[in-house]
């Protein structure tokens, strides 16, 4: 029974860690795309 409870907590913790990593990766991807768009806009205007 104790193993089941510990497993629940460990699984929940790992799930939260994976969700945070996916969220951060998504935001970083958006920022990279925004920077690339700004660079192409700068090149086109000059």
Buried (B, 14 or more C-beta within 10 A) or exposed (E): EEEEEEEEEEEEEEEEEEEEEEEEEEEEEEEEEEEEEEEEEEEEEE
